[in-house]
Amino acid sequence: MINDKSETKSPADLEGMADALERSGAYRVLRRLAPLPHREPPGGIRTRTGLFVDTETTGLDPARDEIIELAMVSFTYGMDGEIYSLGEPFQKLRQPAHPIPAAITAITGIDDAMVEGRRIEPAEVAAFASPAALVVAHNAAFDRKFLERYSEVFNTKPWACSMCEVNWAAEGYEGTKLAYLAAGAGFFYERHRATHDCLAALELLARRHPASGRTGLSQLLDRARTASWRIWAENSPFDLKDVLKARGYRWNGESSGMPRAWYIDVDEAARPAEEAFLKAEIYRGEIDLLVRRIDAYDRFSDRV
């Protein structure tokens, strides 16, 4: 006879059931994202304040579209690449000048009624972000451009990107979208709301990943501290564009003060070989190349 009486399971019971399912080899269990625990850093470890940010916007163009939600989560991290504690999140909604497009509401769940009369004061944002020694976003090339237009405090900070400055593929993850990474790490969360996205990304940065044995933050800090070089292939022959594209060059078609040309970002060690390739294979002769050093203070911004 089936017993239809409900029975409340303790967390230990539920975890035991989840473990049993996983050990069977027939199931994979995703656990709800839990808050990162507070830990005291070991003696002698220098710590800094980081700031993880996430924006929801009315579109993809920072010159035209607007922020409708901003979340910021401060965190204490050590120079050893460990995250030791999280601060109370900053989360606010903002009414844009025009109605929120239906496609954006479908993605974010934010509609015009939710943001009506809401404001995000730039001075309040600046005060919250000011103590940060590093600003991190998942796709910093998107969030930095919006936030630098909103508050000058973000122009003065070094930035890092949890999407592209951790080698997720080498760690065994498929894709770099936050939802894919979370599923690969075995947890789920409420997606496309700014605070939850921040907390999910911080969980991924705090974890020590099996392939490298390092935390995501440790890898991110190494990349953020390293300068790179942007090499422009100005006025390159049109019929060689596919050669450049196949080598990893990207096209800049924006009128941002930078050339409308193909470019590539390389590290210091790769710079001589890249310049030699351009001179030998693209221009077929000596040429003065436009080369610019990029560090965390201007990486992902409109200034490069």
N, C-alpha and C positions, 0 to 999 in steps of 0.2 A: 504494500500500500504506500502511495506517495504521501509524504508528510509535507503539507503546504504551509506549515507554520513558519513564519519568517524567523531567522536566527541571526543575531548580530555577531559578526565576526570581529575579533580583535585585530589590530594591525599586524601582530605577530602571526595570527592564523592566516590572514590574507597574504602576507609575504611568503609563508610556507607554501600556500597554494600556488603562488606565482613561481616559486622556485621549482616546485614539482612539475609544473607545465613546461618550464624551460628545460629541465633535465630530461624530459621525455623526447626532446628533439623534434617534436611535431608542432611546437608553439614558440612564439616569440612574444614576450610581454613588454609593453611600454608602461612605465610608471609615471605618475603625475609629477611634474617638476616640484621639488621641495626647496624651501629657502636654504641658501648656503649658510652653514653654521659659522658663528663667530669663533675665531681662533686667535690666540696671542702669538705674535711672531717670536721666534726663538731669539735669545740674546745675541746681539751683534748684527742682526739683520736690519739694514736700513729700509725704511718704508716711505712710501709716497702716497698721495691721494690721486686716484684716477677718477674719470668721469665717463660713464657710458651713456650715449645719447641715441635717441631714435625719434624721427619725425614722421608724422602722417601728413600728407599734403594733397592739394587739389589736382596735382599733376606732376609731370616730370621736369618742367622747365623752371629753374630757380629765378629766372628773370621775369617770368610772367605768373607762375603759380604761387600758392601761398601755403604756409603751415596752418594746419587745422588741429593738430595735437602734437605736443612736445612732452617727452619723458626724459628725465635725467636721473641716473642712479650713481651716486658717489661710492667709491670702494677704496679700501686700503690694500695696497699691494706691496710686496717686498721686492727688493732688487734681485732676489732669488727666483722671481717668476711665480710666486705663490700669491693667491688672493686670501686675505685674512679676515676681512669683514666688509659688509655692505652698509651704506647709510640709508636713511629714509628717502624714498623716491620723491622726485618732483614730477608731477603730472598735471597738465592743464590743457583745456580745449580752447579753441579760438574761432571766432566767427570770421570767415573771409568776406571780401568785398562782393563776391558773386556766389550764387547758389553752388553747393557741392555737386559735382557731376554724379550721375547715377552709377557710373562705373566705379567711382571711388567709394561711394557708399557700399556697393556690393563687396568690395575688397576689404574695407576697414570696419564696416558696420557703423560708421559715423555719418549721421544725416544732419540736415539743417536745423531740426528741432533741438538736437543735442548741443549745438554750438551757439544757438541764438543768445546774443548778449554776452558771450564769453570773450575774455581778453587774456592775453599773455603779455605781461608787462616786461619790456626789454631790460629795465633796471633790475627786476626781480631775477630774471634769467642770468644777468651778469653777476649778481651777488652770489647766486648758487654755484655758478661755474668757476668763479674767480680762484678758489683754492686749488683747483686741479693742476697737477703737473703734466697730465696727459689726457687727451680726449680720444675716446674710442667709439667707433660706430661700425655696424655691420653693413658695409657699403659706404664707406666714408666719402667716396667721390660724389655721392648723392647728398648725404646729410650736411657735409661741410659747406657746400655752396649755398644751401638754404639758410643755415645758421649764421654764416658770416654776414649775410645780408640783414639778419635779424638783430644781431648784437655784436659789437666790435670785439667783445671779449674773446670770441672764437678765432679772430685773426691773430691773436697773440699767443696761442697755444700750439704745442706740437700735437699732431694727430696720428692715429694708427687705425688700421682697418682689420677687423676680425674676420672678414670674408676673404681678403686676398693676401694678408700677411701671415697667415698660418697655412702650412702645406697640408690641407685637409686630405687631398688625394693620397699623399704618402702615408697618412694615418689610416687609410682604408675606407674613407668616406666617399660616397657617390654624390657629387654635386657640392655646391657651396651655399645654397639657400639655407636659411636658418632652420626651416621645417625639416629639410632633408638631414641636416646635421643632428638635430635633436632626435629624430627617429633613429638615426644610426647610432646615437649614444644611448638609446633605450629610454627616452622620456618624451612626454608630450606636454603641451602648454596651450593656453588660449592665444591663438595667433592673431597677427595684424592689429594688435593694440600695443601702443608704444611701450608702456611699462613692462608688459609681459615679454616683449621682444628683447628688451634690455636684460631682464633677469635670465632668459634662456641663453643669450649669448655669453653672459658672465659665467653661467654654469659650465658652458663649453670651454671657456678660457681657464676656469679653475681646475678642470679635470686633467689628470695625468693620462695621456693617451698611450695605448699599448705599443704601437709601432716604434715610436721614438723614446718612450719612457719619460717624456717631458710634458709639462703643462702647455695648454694652448697659449697662455699669456707669456710664458718663457720664449716661445717661438716668435710671438708677435713683437715682444720687446727687442729681440735681436734684429728683426727686420726694420723696425721703426728707428732704431739707433743708427742704421747703416745708410749712408748717402748713396744716391743713385744718380745717373746721368741721363738726361733726355737729349737725344741726337735727332736733329731734324734733317730730312732729305728734301730740302727746298728745291723747287724747279727740277725735280727728277724727271727723266723721260717718261712720258705717259705710257709707252708700250712696255715699261718695266714695272708697272704698278702691281701686277700679280706676283712678281718676284719679291717685292717688298712685303706684300701682304702675307705671302707664304712664310716669310722669315719672322713674322710677328709684328710688323709695322702697322700702326693705326692711322687713320685719316682724321685730321682736324679740319672740320668744315665750318667751325664757329668763328664769328668775328669778335674774338676775345682779346685781341691785341697780339696773339700768337700767329705764326704763319699758317696759311691754309696749305697744309703740306702733310706728307707722311712723316711719322716720328716713331721712335722706339725708346723705351727706358731700359737701361742696362746698369749693372753694378760696375764698380771701379775696375775689377779684373777683366771684364768683358769689353770695356770701352775701346782699347787699342784695336782689337780684332774687328769690332763693328765699324770703326772709322776706316780701317783698311778695306773692308768689304765694300763700303760705299764708293771709295775712290777707285777700286779696281773693277767692280762689277756694275756699278750704277752710273757713275760719272766718267769712268775710264780716263782718269787723270787727276792731277792735284787740284784740290778745291778747299776753300775755307768753309768748314762746316759750322753751322750754328749748334752749339752744345751748351747745355745749362745744367749746373749742379742742383739737385733736388734733395731736401731733407724733410724731416717731419714737420717743420714749421710752415712749409708751403705745399707739401705733397697733398694731393687730392683737392687742391684749391683751384680757383680760376687764374691764379698768378703764374701757372706753369702750363 
